[in-house]
Amino acid sequence: MSLKGAQAALIDFAYNCDAGNLQASTLRKAVYLGDFGSAAEQFPKWVYARGIKLSGLVRRRNAERELF
């Protein structure tokens, strides 16, 4: 994990999911605690819009996770 990659992934996530959602997320809490493995596992959980799993969000979260 590179610091720039992790930062870019979190910025992209915050832009797409809203900074408020990131602030309250388990993803942010894991990053704050330095548990980057658990943080990476949180990205795939954010693939739903109005309760529907979207393939575009699956691709986006996978890309963010890889970047992270």
C-alpha positions in Angstrom: 0.0 0.0 0.0 1.4 3.4 -0.9 0.3 6.5 1.0 -0.6 8.3 -2.3 -2.6 5.3 -3.5 -4.5 5.0 -0.2 -5.1 8.8 -0.1 -6.4 8.8 -3.7 -8.7 5.8 -3.0 -10.2 7.5 0.1 -10.7 10.8 -1.8 -12.4 9.0 -4.6 -14.6 7.1 -2.1 -15.5 10.3 -0.2 -16.4 12.1 -3.5 -18.6 9.2 -4.7 -20.2 8.2 -1.4 -20.2 11.6 0.4 -17.7 12.7 3.0 -20.3 12.3 5.8 -20.7 8.6 5.0 -16.9 8.2 5.0 -16.7 9.9 8.3 -19.2 7.5 9.9 -17.9 4.4 8.2 -16.1 1.4 9.5 -13.6 2.0 6.7 -12.5 5.3 8.2 -12.4 3.8 11.7 -10.1 1.0 10.4 -7.8 3.5 8.7 -7.7 5.7 11.8 -6.6 2.6 13.9 -4.0 1.7 11.3 -5.8 -1.6 10.4 -5.4 -1.2 6.6 -6.2 -4.8 5.9 -9.6 -4.4 7.5 -10.1 -1.0 5.8 -9.5 -2.6 2.4 -12.1 -5.2 3.1 -14.7 -2.4 3.6 -14.7 -1.1 0.0 -16.8 -4.0 -1.4 -19.6 -3.3 1.1 -20.4 0.0 -0.6 -21.9 -1.3 -3.8 -25.6 -0.6 -3.2 -27.8 2.3 -4.3 -31.3 2.3 -2.8 -30.8 -1.4 -1.8 -29.8 -2.5 -5.3 -26.3 -3.9 -6.0 -24.9 -2.0 -9.0 -22.2 -3.5 -11.2 -20.7 -0.1 -11.8 -20.2 0.4 -8.1 -18.7 -3.1 -7.8 -16.2 -2.1 -10.4 -15.5 1.2 -8.8 -15.0 -0.2 -5.3 -12.8 -2.9 -6.6 -10.6 -0.3 -8.3 -10.5 1.8 -5.2 -9.6 -1.2 -3.1 -6.8 -2.1 -5.5 -5.5 1.5 -5.4 -5.7 1.5 -1.6 
